[in-house]
Amino acid sequence: MYPMPVLIIATYNADGTPNAMNAAWGGIHDTNQVGICIAGDHKTAENLLHRKAFTVSMGDEAHVKACDYVGCVSGKDVADKVTKAGFTVSASKVVDAPVINELPMSLECELVSYDVKTGCMVGNIINVSADESVLTEGKIDPEKLKPITFDPVHGVYRGLGSVAASAFCTKEM
């Protein structure tokens, strides 16, 4: 896939402190599921298997440095990397995982499966939360959300471009 989403996965450590990581290998798995691949040696993988819950937020232009930081520093090495990144969290009301307050859209998920060999996990999306600031007529507006994507060819984050065309309208060529 090119470019790739910038997904910020948040979990609680065993001691209850929040942890987050940047993951690009993921997307919608099924209508109400997300699929993400993260190696088993990540602190987040350990937390997932222990707590069975996580949140997924879209990285955005306003927080690109913090989103990059949580992807470059391990929770095994930096005890409170979420705070050091400048993020604050609130407890999800529906799953046992933190919601990053500064990232305005979050999927709140329960773990369905995690394949230790491949590092691929599937989670049921229990709730989607979005700050009013990124909504237009009650729907998430990408122009307000300003999500970033990861360009693995050039090693950069990119914002989304303009609308190219309406979808699902072409009936003849």
C-alpha positions in Angstrom: 0.0 0.0 0.0 1.3 3.4 -0.8 1.1 5.8 0.9 0.4 4.1 4.3 -1.8 5.3 7.2 -0.2 6.7 10.3 -2.0 4.8 13.1 -1.3 5.6 16.7 -2.0 2.5 18.8 -2.6 3.2 22.5 -2.7 0.7 25.3 -2.1 0.5 29.0 1.0 -0.9 30.5 0.7 -3.5 33.3 1.1 -0.7 35.8 -1.7 1.3 34.2 0.5 4.0 32.5 -0.5 4.7 28.9 1.7 3.6 26.1 1.5 4.4 22.4 3.2 3.5 19.2 3.1 4.5 15.5 2.1 1.7 13.1 1.7 2.0 9.4 0.8 -1.7 8.6 -2.9 -1.6 9.1 -6.4 -0.7 8.0 -10.0 -1.7 8.0 -10.2 -5.5 8.2 -14.0 -6.0 8.0 -17.0 -3.8 8.4 -16.5 -3.4 12.2 -12.9 -4.5 12.5 -9.4 -3.1 12.2 -6.3 -5.2 11.3 -2.8 -4.1 12.2 0.5 -5.8 12.1 3.0 -5.1 14.9 6.0 -7.2 15.8 5.7 -9.3 19.0 8.7 -7.6 20.6 6.9 -4.2 20.9 5.7 -3.1 24.3 2.3 -2.6 22.7 2.1 -6.2 21.7 2.7 -7.3 25.3 0.1 -4.8 26.5 -2.5 -6.0 23.9 -2.1 -9.6 25.0 -2.4 -8.6 28.7 -5.3 -6.1 28.4 -7.1 -7.3 25.3 -8.0 -3.7 24.3 -6.5 -0.8 22.4 -7.4 2.5 20.6 -6.3 3.5 17.2 -6.0 7.2 16.3 -5.1 8.8 13.0 -1.9 10.8 13.1 -2.5 14.3 12.0 -0.5 17.3 10.7 -0.8 19.2 14.0 0.9 16.4 15.9 3.3 14.9 13.4 6.4 15.3 15.6 4.7 13.6 18.6 3.3 10.8 16.3 6.8 10.2 14.9 8.3 10.2 18.4 6.1 7.4 19.7 7.2 5.4 16.7 10.9 6.0 17.3 11.1 5.4 21.0 10.2 2.1 22.7 8.0 1.9 25.7 10.4 -0.6 27.0 13.1 2.0 27.1 11.2 5.2 27.9 8.7 4.7 30.8 6.3 7.5 30.0 6.8 8.2 26.3 3.2 9.3 25.9 3.8 12.3 28.3 7.2 13.0 26.8 5.5 13.2 23.4 3.2 15.9 24.7 0.1 13.7 24.7 -2.5 13.5 27.4 -5.0 10.7 27.7 -8.5 9.9 28.9 -9.7 6.4 29.8 -12.0 5.0 27.1 -15.6 4.5 28.4 -16.0 1.3 26.4 -12.7 -0.6 26.4 -9.7 -0.9 28.7 -7.4 1.4 26.8 -6.4 5.1 26.7 -7.7 7.7 24.2 -5.2 10.3 23.2 -6.9 13.6 23.8 -4.8 15.6 21.2 -5.7 13.3 18.3 -9.3 14.1 17.4 -10.4 10.8 16.1 -10.1 7.4 17.7 -11.3 3.8 17.2 -11.9 2.1 20.5 -11.2 -1.6 20.0 -11.3 -5.0 21.7 -8.7 -7.6 20.7 -10.1 -10.5 18.7 -6.9 -12.2 17.7 -3.1 -11.7 17.7 -0.9 -14.1 15.7 2.4 -14.2 17.5 4.2 -15.6 14.4 3.2 -12.8 12.0 2.4 -10.0 14.5 -1.0 -9.4 12.9 -3.9 -8.6 15.1 -7.6 -8.0 14.5 -9.8 -5.9 16.8 -13.5 -5.3 16.9 -14.3 -1.6 16.7 -16.6 -1.0 19.7 -16.8 2.8 19.4 -15.6 5.6 17.1 -15.1 8.9 18.8 -14.4 12.2 17.1 -13.9 15.7 18.4 -16.5 18.2 17.2 -13.7 20.2 15.7 -13.2 17.6 12.9 -16.9 17.1 12.1 -19.0 18.6 9.3 -22.7 17.9 9.6 -22.0 15.1 12.1 -19.4 13.3 9.9 -15.6 13.2 10.1 -14.2 15.7 7.6 -10.7 14.9 6.3 -10.1 18.6 5.5 -10.6 19.3 9.2 -8.9 16.2 10.6 -5.8 16.7 8.4 -4.6 13.1 8.7 -1.1 12.3 7.7 0.2 9.3 5.6 3.6 7.6 5.7 5.5 7.6 2.4 7.9 4.7 2.9 9.7 5.3 -0.5 10.9 8.8 0.6 10.8 8.3 4.4 8.4 11.3 5.0 5.0 12.0 6.3 2.5 13.6 3.8 -0.8 15.4 4.2 -3.8 14.4 2.1 -4.4 16.2 -1.2 -7.5 17.7 -2.6 -10.6 15.8 -3.7 -10.0 14.1 -7.1 -13.5 13.0 -8.0 -16.8 11.7 -6.5 -16.8 8.0 -5.7 -19.2 5.3 -6.9 -20.7 7.5 -9.7 -19.1 6.1 -12.9 -21.6 3.8 -14.6 -20.1 3.9 -18.1 -16.7 4.5 -19.7 
